[in-house]
Amino acid sequence: MTQMASPTSAGSPGRAALLRAMEELARVQGVNNVGLREVARRAGLSHAAPTHFFGSREGMIRALAFEGLALLDDELCTAQERAAHLPGRERLVADSMEFVAFAQRHPAHYDAMFRTPSSAAGDDMLERARLAALDGLRALVVEVHAAGDIRGDVETTFLQLCAMSHGIASLAVDGLLHGFDELTETPDAAADVAERIIRAQVAQLP
C-alpha cells in the first residue's frame, strides 16, 4: 500500500517553497546570513513554517545541502557522459571544470554542501553524502589510470583533483577568480582562469 506523504516530507509544496526562498536569499546574502523569518516571508508562509518543516535553521541548511548534492551528482554524470570520447586527461579537465561551473550556477547549494561546517557537525549521513558525490571523480581517476593516461598513486591524484576543484570553486563563488590585471570577476573571465589553472594542474599529473 502506498503511504501518504507527511506534511514535512520532501514532496510537500510548502517545504519546496521554503527551500527555493532559502536558495534565492542565500545567493545574495550567503547561507549563514539568512534568517528563518526572512525565508518564510519570501515563501509567503507563516513564520513558524520553517521550524515545522525543518526543525531548525541548521535543518534547512542540511536540506539545501542534500538537494545540492543530488544536483551535483546529476550534473557531473551528464558532464562525464559528454566527455566520454575524449582522451583521459581531457576527461579529468572536463570533470573539474563542471564542478567549478556547478558552484557558479548554484552558489547557495555549494555553500550549504561544503562551506557551512555547522550543518555537518556530527551528521554522518550528510558526510557520507558529501563523499558519495565525489565517487564519480574517483571512478574516473581509476579508469584514466588503468588506461595508462596518468601514472602515480590513484588516491593521491583523486585528492589532488578534489582539493584543486574545491579551491577554484570557492574562489569563483566569492568573486575572486580573476587575473591579476583585473579588479572584478566576470563569468567569462572566471571560466577562462579556471580552465587555465585546471589544465596546468592536470598537465602536471605524473
Backbone as a chain_set.jsonl record, in Angstrom:
{"seq": "MTQMASPTSAGSPGRAALLRAMEELARVQGVNNVGLREVARRAGLSHAAPTHFFGSREGMIRALAFEGLALLDDELCTAQERAAHLPGRERLVADSMEFVAFAQRHPAHYDAMFRTPSSAAGDDMLERARLAALDGLRALVVEVHAAGDIRGDVETTFLQLCAMSHGIASLAVDGLLHGFDELTETPDAAADVAERIIRAQVAQLP", "coords": {"N": [[0.844, -1.2, 0.0], [0.563, 2.242, -0.838], [2.11, 4.813, 0.941], [0.925, 7.805, 2.412], [2.344, 11.033, 1.927], [3.922, 12.818, 4.523], [3.289, 16.057, 6.143], [5.77, 17.217, 6.438], [7.342, 16.073, 4.553], [9.648, 15.424, 1.79], [8.272, 15.913, -0.554], [6.439, 17.912, -0.104], [4.654, 20.86, -0.997], [4.942, 23.233, 0.524], [7.364, 22.864, 1.839], [9.104, 22.735, -0.354], [8.769, 25.335, -1.363], [9.893, 26.848, 0.684], [12.569, 25.995, 0.596], [13.274, 26.959, -1.933], [13.02, 29.688, -1.49], [14.972, 30.03, 0.486], [17.25, 29.342, -1.001], [17.262, 31.382, -2.954], [17.571, 33.727, -1.421], [19.999, 33.16, -0.159], [21.751, 33.163, -2.263], [22.326, 35.821, -2.59], [22.938, 36.81, -0.037], [24.447, 34.891, 1.253], [24.568, 31.691, 2.818], [24.863, 31.572, 5.616], [23.854, 33.965, 6.502], [21.144, 34.178, 6.304], [17.936, 34.397, 7.675], [15.32, 32.525, 9.366], [12.731, 33.672, 9.555], [12.832, 35.527, 7.513], [13.063, 33.864, 5.309], [10.581, 32.564, 5.453], [8.833, 34.726, 4.986], [9.501, 35.394, 2.332], [8.72, 33.092, 1.048], [6.037, 33.251, 1.403], [4.753, 32.109, 3.573], [3.79, 31.181, 6.955], [5.602, 32.409, 9.845], [6.274, 30.294, 11.387], [6.561, 28.159, 9.739], [9.152, 27.3, 8.658], [10.366, 26.043, 10.912], [8.502, 24.061, 11.364], [8.77, 22.426, 9.083], [11.538, 21.889, 8.91], [12.707, 21.88, 11.405], [14.828, 23.417, 12.44], [17.115, 26.163, 11.78], [19.545, 25.085, 11.021], [18.629, 22.635, 10.142], [17.308, 23.343, 7.816], [19.417, 24.28, 6.248], [20.795, 21.901, 6.013], [18.965, 20.403, 4.498], [19.046, 21.868, 2.129], [21.662, 21.352, 1.435], [21.599, 18.555, 0.913], [19.884, 18.567, -1.293], [21.466, 19.984, -3.088], [23.654, 18.219, -3.351], [22.487, 16.09, -4.704], [21.863, 17.38, -7.109], [24.47, 18.001, -7.957], [25.557, 15.455, -8.378], [23.965, 14.549, -10.532], [24.637, 16.445, -12.516], [27.415, 16.184, -12.794], [27.548, 13.548, -13.689], [26.268, 13.791, -16.159], [28.068, 15.512, -17.443], [30.348, 13.902, -17.542], [29.472, 11.911, -19.237], [29.2, 13.368, -21.599], [31.868, 13.895, -22.105], [33.018, 11.474, -22.567], [34.238, 10.491, -24.868], [36.66, 11.702, -25.087], [40.304, 12.086, -24.707], [42.002, 10.705, -21.797], [43.135, 12.646, -19.906], [41.869, 14.96, -20.735], [39.293, 14.335, -20.032], [39.474, 14.441, -17.263], [39.965, 17.162, -16.964], [37.525, 18.16, -17.94], [35.701, 17.187, -16.032], [36.535, 18.517, -13.696], [36.173, 21.17, -14.501], [33.4, 21.189, -14.751], [32.63, 20.859, -12.112], [33.429, 23.3, -10.965], [31.836, 25.01, -12.505], [29.328, 24.175, -11.659], [29.329, 25.129, -9.002], [29.305, 27.861, -9.531], [26.848, 28.144, -10.806], [25.121, 27.317, -8.814], [25.497, 28.727, -6.213], [24.463, 28.99, -3.567], [23.647, 26.412, -2.878], [26.155, 25.196, -3.041], [27.542, 26.456, -0.95], [26.027, 25.495, 1.244], [26.525, 22.775, 1.0], [29.339, 22.404, 1.205], [30.606, 24.485, 2.581], [29.636, 25.202, 5.028], [30.276, 24.421, 7.942], [28.884, 23.883, 10.381], [26.55, 22.697, 9.601], [27.114, 20.089, 9.173], [28.094, 19.048, 11.459], [28.745, 16.309, 13.329], [27.029, 14.872, 11.715], [26.616, 12.095, 10.255], [25.242, 11.06, 8.04], [25.057, 13.186, 6.204], [27.76, 13.651, 5.809], [28.533, 11.261, 4.62], [27.051, 11.486, 2.278], [28.285, 13.67, 1.099], [30.811, 12.585, 0.527], [30.025, 10.556, -1.206], [29.171, 12.023, -3.375], [31.472, 12.532, -4.697], [32.257, 10.199, -5.752], [32.057, 9.642, -8.462], [34.149, 11.097, -9.622], [36.309, 9.796, -8.424], [36.032, 7.22, -9.557], [36.46, 7.904, -12.216], [39.142, 8.753, -12.176], [40.362, 6.319, -11.523], [39.714, 4.87, -13.847], [40.993, 6.36, -15.885], [43.606, 6.115, -15.045], [43.953, 3.333, -15.255], [43.863, 3.087, -17.984], [46.285, 4.041, -18.679], [46.766, 6.718, -19.064], [47.442, 8.436, -17.036], [49.849, 8.288, -14.344], [51.261, 7.188, -11.219], [50.042, 7.413, -7.78], [46.719, 6.484, -7.31], [44.833, 7.339, -5.344], [46.088, 9.602, -4.275], [46.121, 11.254, -6.531], [43.385, 11.557, -6.944], [42.664, 12.969, -4.57], [44.177, 15.262, -4.953], [42.963, 16.393, -7.227], [40.405, 16.839, -6.172], [40.959, 18.748, -4.139], [41.959, 20.849, -5.697], [39.714, 21.443, -7.359], [37.761, 22.183, -5.456], [39.007, 24.401, -4.274], [39.242, 26.237, -6.435], [36.544, 26.493, -7.101], [35.521, 27.687, -4.762], [36.829, 30.174, -4.794], [35.665, 31.173, -7.116], [32.93, 31.332, -6.382], [33.117, 33.281, -4.441], [33.716, 35.453, -5.946], [36.347, 35.959, -6.626], [37.908, 34.934, -8.582], [39.851, 35.875, -10.823], [42.095, 37.497, -13.16], [45.344, 38.939, -12.377], [45.476, 41.447, -13.439], [42.932, 42.367, -13.421], [40.115, 43.83, -11.777], [37.667, 42.922, -10.933], [35.583, 39.989, -11.028], [34.303, 38.431, -13.935], [31.847, 36.356, -15.564], [32.865, 35.088, -17.947], [35.607, 35.623, -17.759], [36.215, 34.373, -15.361], [35.701, 31.692, -15.987], [37.662, 31.294, -17.891], [40.036, 31.67, -16.401], [39.728, 29.617, -14.541], [39.835, 27.362, -16.245], [42.441, 27.583, -17.241], [43.993, 27.196, -14.914], [43.156, 24.617, -14.136], [43.871, 23.057, -16.378], [46.654, 23.386, -16.31], [47.275, 22.151, -13.88], [46.356, 19.498, -14.283], [47.966, 18.782, -16.421], [50.374, 18.516, -15.124], [50.165, 16.215, -13.689], [51.524, 13.01, -12.93]], "CA": [[0.0, 0.0, 0.0], [1.32, 3.477, -0.91], [1.956, 5.668, 2.103], [0.722, 9.232, 2.163], [3.468, 11.857, 2.372], [3.641, 13.65, 5.689], [3.438, 17.47, 5.842], [7.168, 17.625, 6.433], [8.08, 15.242, 3.61], [10.367, 16.13, 0.728], [7.373, 16.269, -1.634], [5.477, 18.929, 0.304], [4.83, 22.154, -1.673], [5.434, 24.229, 1.456], [8.793, 22.607, 2.048], [9.791, 23.119, -1.584], [8.745, 26.798, -1.454], [10.865, 27.361, 1.65], [13.911, 25.74, 0.074], [13.537, 27.896, -3.033], [13.226, 31.001, -0.878], [16.289, 29.97, 1.125], [18.271, 29.357, -2.045], [17.278, 32.696, -3.591], [18.148, 34.69, -0.479], [21.395, 32.817, 0.11], [22.552, 33.565, -3.423], [22.702, 37.226, -2.413], [23.419, 37.093, 1.304], [25.219, 33.803, 1.826], [23.732, 30.8, 3.619], [24.961, 31.856, 7.05], [23.25, 35.267, 6.815], [19.712, 34.131, 6.029], [17.139, 34.027, 8.838], [14.128, 31.729, 9.074], [11.567, 34.532, 9.314], [13.024, 36.109, 6.186], [12.734, 32.793, 4.368], [9.131, 32.367, 5.5], [8.189, 35.866, 4.299], [9.716, 35.299, 0.89], [7.94, 31.958, 0.561], [4.614, 33.516, 1.6], [4.236, 31.197, 4.583], [3.863, 31.702, 8.315], [6.964, 32.398, 10.377], [6.506, 29.002, 12.032], [6.683, 27.104, 8.724], [10.479, 26.676, 8.569], [10.571, 25.137, 12.035], [7.61, 22.924, 11.151], [9.28, 21.541, 8.041], [12.965, 21.555, 9.007], [13.113, 21.763, 12.793], [15.737, 24.487, 12.833], [17.843, 26.78, 10.676], [20.529, 24.094, 10.587], [17.909, 21.616, 9.398], [17.035, 23.859, 6.478], [20.693, 24.273, 5.533], [21.062, 20.492, 5.722], [18.1, 20.012, 3.379], [19.586, 22.515, 0.936], [22.883, 20.619, 1.096], [21.229, 17.293, 0.28], [19.357, 18.886, -2.615], [22.608, 20.339, -3.916], [24.456, 17.034, -3.641], [21.783, 15.351, -5.754], [22.079, 18.136, -8.343], [25.866, 17.847, -8.36], [25.725, 14.102, -8.905], [23.344, 14.502, -11.858], [25.339, 17.29, -13.475], [28.725, 15.595, -13.063], [27.317, 12.359, -14.525], [25.986, 14.27, -17.518], [29.313, 16.057, -17.998], [31.24, 12.785, -17.842], [28.943, 11.243, -20.438], [29.546, 14.208, -22.762], [33.312, 13.886, -22.323], [33.49, 10.084, -22.572], [35.014, 10.202, -26.072], [37.902, 12.475, -25.05], [41.446, 11.448, -24.041], [41.855, 10.634, -20.351], [43.403, 13.896, -19.186], [40.807, 15.898, -21.097], [38.116, 13.965, -19.228], [39.713, 14.984, -15.922], [39.746, 18.607, -17.081], [36.088, 18.403, -18.104], [35.032, 16.937, -14.756], [36.883, 19.617, -12.779], [35.509, 22.373, -14.998], [31.973, 21.089, -14.447], [32.485, 21.083, -10.672], [33.512, 24.753, -10.755], [30.646, 25.603, -13.122], [28.209, 23.883, -10.764], [29.39, 26.073, -7.878], [28.905, 29.177, -10.024], [25.413, 28.108, -11.092], [24.371, 27.031, -7.591], [26.363, 29.131, -5.094], [23.847, 28.738, -2.262], [23.783, 24.975, -2.643], [27.567, 24.897, -2.81], [27.825, 26.882, 0.428], [25.394, 24.567, 2.186], [27.135, 21.462, 0.851], [30.758, 22.277, 1.511], [31.234, 25.619, 3.268], [28.889, 25.52, 6.251], [30.661, 23.288, 8.798], [27.912, 23.563, 11.428], [25.46, 21.881, 9.05], [27.529, 18.681, 9.11], [28.704, 18.655, 12.72], [28.183, 15.067, 13.843], [25.997, 14.38, 10.793], [27.243, 11.051, 9.449], [24.52, 10.883, 6.779], [25.473, 14.251, 5.294], [29.159, 13.443, 5.464], [28.578, 10.17, 3.633], [26.523, 12.002, 1.017], [29.339, 14.503, 0.514], [31.824, 11.698, -0.037], [29.422, 9.832, -2.331], [29.079, 12.938, -4.51], [32.774, 12.539, -5.37], [32.555, 8.845, -6.228], [32.212, 9.659, -9.91], [35.511, 11.535, -9.928], [37.222, 8.711, -8.036], [35.936, 6.178, -10.581], [37.082, 8.425, -13.436], [40.591, 8.695, -11.981], [40.733, 4.905, -11.633], [39.603, 4.477, -15.257], [42.04, 7.029, -16.659], [44.862, 5.491, -14.609], [44.005, 1.991, -15.823], [44.108, 3.223, -19.419], [47.662, 4.457, -18.862], [46.867, 8.142, -19.379], [48.152, 9.031, -15.906], [50.534, 7.308, -13.512], [51.276, 7.611, -9.829], [49.072, 6.847, -6.849], [45.359, 6.871, -7.677], [44.184, 8.089, -4.265], [46.714, 10.928, -4.204], [45.632, 12.023, -7.682], [41.985, 11.884, -6.643], [42.64, 14.02, -3.553], [44.73, 16.473, -5.57], [41.927, 16.966, -8.083], [39.35, 17.342, -5.285], [41.42, 19.981, -3.498], [42.027, 21.877, -6.729], [38.373, 21.83, -7.788], [37.11, 22.9, -4.364], [39.64, 25.707, -4.109], [38.855, 27.119, -7.544], [35.109, 26.756, -6.973], [35.312, 28.647, -3.671], [37.241, 31.481, -5.303], [34.656, 31.616, -8.083], [31.721, 31.711, -5.653], [33.402, 34.518, -3.709], [34.011, 36.525, -6.89], [37.779, 36.248, -6.554], [38.61, 34.193, -9.627], [40.148, 36.764, -11.951], [43.511, 37.721, -13.362], [45.949, 39.989, -11.556], [45.264, 42.746, -14.071], [41.503, 42.664, -13.389], [39.666, 44.167, -10.433], [36.462, 42.161, -10.59], [35.355, 38.761, -11.785], [33.172, 38.301, -14.852], [31.678, 34.92, -15.83], [33.785, 34.594, -18.976], [36.975, 35.685, -17.238], [36.344, 33.348, -14.329], [35.782, 30.397, -16.653], [38.969, 31.228, -18.543], [41.049, 31.472, -15.358], [39.531, 28.26, -14.02], [40.327, 26.384, -17.208], [43.903, 27.648, -17.302], [44.539, 26.563, -13.71], [42.867, 23.183, -14.172], [44.695, 22.421, -17.402], [48.04, 23.374, -15.835], [47.406, 21.143, -12.826], [46.191, 18.161, -14.872], [49.154, 18.515, -17.244], [51.487, 18.183, -14.246], [49.984, 14.9, -13.086], [52.503, 12.058, -13.499]], "C": [[0.878, 1.248, 0.0], [1.046, 4.343, 0.301], [1.756, 7.115, 1.683], [1.922, 10.005, 2.679], [3.045, 12.698, 3.559], [3.826, 15.11, 5.335], [4.876, 17.924, 5.759], [7.997, 16.853, 5.419], [8.687, 16.073, 2.495], [9.445, 16.567, -0.397], [6.373, 17.352, -1.301], [5.719, 20.252, -0.421], [5.387, 23.237, -0.742], [6.922, 24.09, 1.701], [9.598, 23.068, 0.835], [9.855, 24.639, -1.72], [9.759, 27.417, -0.502], [12.295, 27.148, 1.161], [14.26, 26.687, -1.066], [13.801, 29.294, -2.483], [14.589, 31.081, -0.214], [17.395, 30.088, 0.09], [18.389, 30.732, -2.695], [17.918, 33.74, -2.686], [19.639, 34.434, -0.262], [22.302, 33.137, -1.067], [23.099, 34.98, -3.251], [23.428, 37.45, -1.093], [24.407, 36.067, 1.858], [24.359, 32.987, 2.779], [23.718, 31.204, 5.087], [24.268, 33.148, 7.459], [21.744, 35.303, 6.592], [18.969, 33.646, 7.27], [15.863, 33.31, 8.447], [12.9, 32.595, 8.794], [11.635, 35.161, 7.927], [12.667, 35.091, 5.103], [11.227, 32.596, 4.294], [8.396, 33.486, 4.767], [8.322, 35.732, 2.791], [8.896, 34.161, 0.282], [6.438, 32.17, 0.695], [3.963, 32.586, 2.598], [4.387, 31.812, 5.971], [5.286, 31.588, 8.84], [7.299, 31.082, 11.067], [6.781, 27.889, 11.019], [8.082, 26.497, 8.641], [10.76, 25.677, 9.691], [9.725, 23.884, 11.877], [8.217, 21.922, 10.179], [10.699, 21.053, 8.299], [13.484, 21.442, 10.44], [13.961, 22.915, 13.289], [16.372, 25.091, 11.584], [18.882, 25.796, 10.115], [19.865, 22.989, 9.767], [17.595, 22.061, 7.99], [18.311, 23.882, 5.639], [21.044, 22.846, 5.123], [20.234, 20.028, 4.527], [18.601, 20.613, 2.074], [20.86, 21.801, 0.481], [22.565, 19.309, 0.391], [20.682, 17.528, -1.126], [20.498, 19.209, -3.572], [23.463, 19.144, -4.29], [23.807, 16.17, -4.723], [21.955, 16.045, -7.107], [23.496, 17.938, -8.874], [26.099, 16.481, -8.985], [25.157, 14.007, -10.325], [24.172, 15.26, -12.891], [26.738, 16.757, -13.791], [28.59, 14.343, -13.931], [27.07, 12.758, -15.969], [27.251, 14.777, -18.192], [30.275, 14.93, -18.369], [30.771, 12.021, -19.072], [29.307, 12.036, -21.695], [31.022, 14.086, -23.12], [33.878, 12.481, -22.507], [34.385, 9.765, -23.769], [36.39, 10.867, -26.066], [39.047, 11.66, -24.454], [41.322, 11.587, -22.524], [42.062, 11.947, -19.614], [42.362, 14.964, -19.505], [39.532, 15.604, -20.317], [38.267, 14.481, -17.794], [39.508, 16.5, -15.91], [38.254, 18.908, -17.138], [35.346, 18.212, -16.791], [35.297, 18.081, -13.774], [36.217, 20.92, -13.197], [34.026, 22.362, -14.654], [31.728, 21.324, -12.959], [32.496, 22.584, -10.366], [32.271, 25.431, -11.325], [29.414, 25.362, -12.262], [28.182, 24.886, -9.61], [28.962, 27.467, -8.307], [27.407, 29.232, -10.316], [24.585, 27.992, -9.824], [25.173, 27.445, -6.35], [25.777, 28.862, -3.718], [23.931, 27.254, -1.912], [25.229, 24.618, -2.3], [27.983, 25.286, -1.393], [27.276, 25.882, 1.437], [26.08, 23.203, 2.167], [28.524, 21.376, 1.465], [31.347, 23.391, 2.374], [30.45, 26.079, 4.492], [29.142, 24.382, 7.241], [29.607, 22.9, 9.821], [26.799, 22.657, 10.911], [25.828, 20.406, 9.014], [28.136, 18.202, 10.424], [28.011, 17.411, 13.276], [27.117, 14.454, 12.965], [26.618, 13.359, 9.847], [26.568, 10.893, 8.095], [24.94, 11.939, 5.756], [26.922, 14.062, 4.879], [29.312, 12.321, 4.448], [28.078, 10.635, 2.276], [27.55, 12.889, 0.321], [30.398, 13.64, -0.157], [31.294, 10.973, -1.27], [29.34, 10.712, -3.571], [30.376, 12.981, -5.307], [33.157, 11.164, -5.901], [32.783, 8.801, -7.727], [33.608, 10.086, -10.32], [36.515, 10.446, -9.57], [37.223, 7.604, -9.093], [36.603, 6.622, -11.881], [38.599, 8.372, -13.332], [41.085, 7.26, -12.119], [40.743, 4.471, -13.098], [40.721, 5.074, -16.095], [43.413, 6.447, -16.308], [45.018, 4.114, -15.243], [44.302, 2.018, -17.324], [45.531, 3.686, -19.723], [47.841, 5.929, -19.173], [47.504, 8.951, -18.251], [48.824, 7.911, -15.133], [50.457, 7.786, -12.058], [50.174, 6.955, -9.012], [47.671, 7.381, -7.139], [44.715, 7.738, -6.601], [44.765, 9.494, -4.131], [46.226, 11.817, -5.341], [44.194, 12.463, -7.455], [41.902, 13.041, -5.646], [43.172, 15.338, -4.109], [43.682, 17.169, -6.436], [40.773, 17.531, -7.259], [39.745, 18.678, -4.682], [41.471, 21.127, -4.501], [40.637, 22.373, -7.103], [37.648, 22.632, -6.71], [37.697, 24.292, -4.191], [39.227, 26.69, -5.187], [37.381, 27.477, -7.441], [34.828, 27.785, -5.888], [35.72, 30.053, -4.088], [36.202, 32.042, -6.267], [33.392, 32.091, -7.381], [31.912, 33.036, -4.93], [33.738, 35.693, -4.628], [35.478, 36.902, -6.955], [38.586, 35.55, -7.64], [38.792, 35.081, -10.848], [41.652, 36.964, -12.04], [44.031, 38.869, -12.511], [45.729, 41.386, -12.132], [43.792, 43.144, -14.107], [41.078, 42.912, -11.955], [38.478, 43.34, -9.996], [36.341, 40.95, -11.494], [34.169, 38.924, -12.72], [33.042, 36.818, -15.178], [32.666, 34.374, -16.844], [35.219, 34.569, -18.472], [37.2, 34.603, -16.201], [36.492, 31.966, -14.956], [37.143, 30.215, -17.316], [40.079, 30.965, -17.527], [40.95, 30.062, -14.798], [40.113, 27.222, -14.968], [41.846, 26.397, -17.282], [44.541, 26.955, -16.103], [44.36, 25.053, -13.773], [43.741, 22.479, -15.193], [46.158, 22.335, -16.955], [48.248, 22.29, -14.799], [47.297, 19.718, -13.384], [47.413, 17.794, -15.729], [50.344, 18.078, -16.387], [51.312, 16.849, -13.524], [50.98, 13.919, -13.719], [51.846, 11.125, -14.531]], "O": [[1.844, 1.314, 0.76], [-0.109, 4.584, 0.654], [2.351, 7.582, 0.712], [2.464, 9.685, 3.737], [1.934, 13.228, 3.591], [4.46, 15.407, 4.323], [5.179, 18.909, 5.086], [9.223, 16.959, 5.417], [8.325, 17.228, 2.271], [9.779, 17.496, -1.133], [5.533, 17.686, -2.136], [6.854, 20.728, -0.467], [6.201, 24.061, -1.16], [7.65, 25.081, 1.763], [10.639, 23.708, 0.976], [10.877, 25.178, -2.145], [10.412, 28.403, -0.844], [13.137, 28.035, 1.302], [15.391, 27.163, -1.165], [14.695, 29.997, -2.954], [15.285, 32.089, -0.337], [18.356, 30.835, 0.273], [19.497, 31.198, -2.96], [18.723, 34.55, -3.145], [20.436, 35.369, -0.189], [23.499, 33.358, -0.884], [24.198, 35.293, -3.709], [24.411, 38.188, -1.035], [25.121, 36.345, 2.821], [23.508, 33.543, 3.474], [22.668, 31.179, 5.729], [24.11, 33.404, 8.652], [21.134, 36.368, 6.686], [19.318, 32.618, 7.85], [15.376, 33.466, 7.327], [12.116, 32.288, 7.896], [10.617, 35.309, 7.252], [12.039, 35.434, 4.101], [10.661, 32.475, 3.207], [7.453, 33.231, 4.018], [7.353, 35.935, 2.058], [8.436, 34.255, -0.856], [5.648, 31.383, 0.175], [2.77, 32.297, 2.5], [5.039, 32.844, 6.133], [6.077, 30.781, 8.352], [8.469, 30.783, 11.306], [7.19, 26.792, 11.402], [8.198, 25.274, 8.562], [11.318, 24.605, 9.457], [10.162, 22.782, 12.21], [8.185, 20.715, 10.42], [11.036, 19.923, 7.945], [14.594, 20.955, 10.656], [13.826, 23.341, 14.436], [16.187, 24.591, 10.474], [19.07, 25.691, 8.903], [20.455, 22.469, 8.82], [17.613, 21.251, 7.062], [18.287, 23.542, 4.456], [21.532, 22.614, 4.017], [20.745, 19.339, 3.645], [18.585, 19.954, 1.034], [21.105, 21.663, -0.718], [23.188, 18.983, -0.619], [20.985, 16.768, -2.045], [20.502, 18.766, -4.721], [23.948, 19.055, -5.419], [24.5, 15.589, -5.559], [22.166, 15.387, -8.126], [23.704, 17.736, -10.071], [26.768, 16.371, -10.013], [25.798, 13.448, -11.215], [24.383, 14.778, -14.004], [27.199, 16.864, -14.928], [29.42, 14.103, -14.807], [27.598, 12.137, -16.892], [27.484, 14.508, -19.371], [30.944, 15.001, -19.4], [31.587, 11.539, -19.857], [29.675, 11.461, -22.719], [31.39, 14.163, -24.292], [35.095, 12.315, -22.595], [35.209, 8.854, -23.69], [37.199, 10.614, -26.958], [38.81, 10.661, -23.776], [40.626, 12.473, -22.028], [41.238, 12.321, -18.779], [42.014, 15.776, -18.647], [38.779, 16.519, -19.981], [37.287, 14.909, -17.184], [38.948, 17.051, -14.963], [37.776, 19.814, -16.457], [34.452, 18.994, -16.468], [34.38, 18.552, -13.102], [35.75, 21.684, -12.353], [33.457, 23.397, -14.306], [30.721, 21.927, -12.588], [31.667, 23.073, -9.599], [31.713, 26.33, -10.696], [28.554, 26.235, -12.144], [27.126, 25.427, -9.281], [28.324, 28.183, -7.536], [26.771, 30.262, -10.094], [23.47, 28.51, -9.759], [25.495, 26.595, -5.519], [26.517, 28.539, -2.789], [24.25, 26.894, -0.779], [25.488, 23.838, -1.384], [28.69, 24.538, -0.718], [27.972, 25.475, 2.368], [26.201, 22.552, 3.205], [28.853, 20.411, 2.155], [32.473, 23.262, 2.854], [30.592, 27.218, 4.935], [28.316, 23.478, 7.368], [29.44, 21.716, 10.11], [26.174, 21.933, 11.687], [24.954, 19.556, 8.844], [28.637, 17.08, 10.504], [26.838, 17.456, 13.646], [26.366, 13.594, 13.424], [27.09, 13.713, 8.767], [27.24, 10.62, 7.1], [25.154, 11.626, 4.585], [27.273, 14.289, 3.721], [30.121, 12.416, 3.525], [28.609, 10.231, 1.241], [27.671, 12.862, -0.904], [30.831, 13.928, -1.273], [32.013, 10.794, -2.253], [29.427, 10.214, -4.693], [30.386, 13.414, -6.459], [34.25, 10.983, -6.437], [33.601, 8.021, -8.214], [34.192, 9.521, -11.245], [37.461, 10.197, -10.318], [38.282, 7.109, -9.479], [37.236, 5.819, -12.566], [39.273, 7.989, -14.289], [42.108, 7.011, -12.757], [41.666, 3.787, -13.541], [41.328, 4.386, -16.916], [44.275, 6.307, -17.176], [46.1, 3.768, -15.717], [44.912, 1.095, -17.864], [45.941, 3.72, -20.884], [48.944, 6.359, -19.511], [48.043, 10.031, -18.488], [48.44, 6.746, -15.238], [49.678, 8.68, -11.727], [49.469, 6.065, -9.487], [47.465, 8.593, -7.205], [44.113, 8.765, -6.914], [44.034, 10.457, -3.903], [45.951, 12.999, -5.135], [43.831, 13.604, -7.74], [41.148, 13.99, -5.86], [42.667, 16.408, -3.769], [43.535, 18.39, -6.382], [40.221, 18.578, -7.598], [38.966, 19.631, -4.707], [41.072, 22.248, -4.188], [40.4, 23.579, -7.159], [37.0, 23.636, -7.006], [36.96, 25.256, -3.984], [38.9, 27.841, -4.895], [37.002, 28.626, -7.665], [33.987, 28.663, -6.072], [35.028, 31.02, -3.768], [35.897, 33.234, -6.24], [32.837, 33.131, -7.735], [30.974, 33.826, -4.819], [34.011, 36.797, -4.156], [35.818, 38.033, -7.3], [39.816, 35.577, -7.616], [37.993, 35.045, -11.784], [42.389, 36.64, -11.109], [43.256, 39.672, -11.99], [45.786, 42.382, -11.411], [43.432, 44.136, -14.741], [41.601, 42.295, -11.027], [38.305, 43.083, -8.805], [36.92, 40.898, -12.58], [33.145, 39.491, -12.339], [34.027, 36.085, -15.083], [33.247, 33.31, -16.63], [35.959, 33.618, -18.723], [38.263, 33.983, -16.167], [37.312, 31.163, -14.511], [37.708, 29.121, -17.305], [40.958, 30.136, -17.762], [41.963, 29.39, -14.604], [40.808, 26.303, -14.534], [42.472, 25.342, -17.374], [45.513, 26.214, -16.254], [45.293, 24.298, -13.498], [44.295, 21.417, -14.908], [46.823, 21.327, -17.195], [49.26, 21.588, -14.817], [48.064, 18.837, -12.994], [47.836, 16.638, -15.757], [51.22, 17.356, -16.862], [52.219, 16.402, -12.821], [51.245, 13.997, -14.919], [52.518, 10.268, -15.104]]}, "num_chains": 1, "name": "protein.A"}
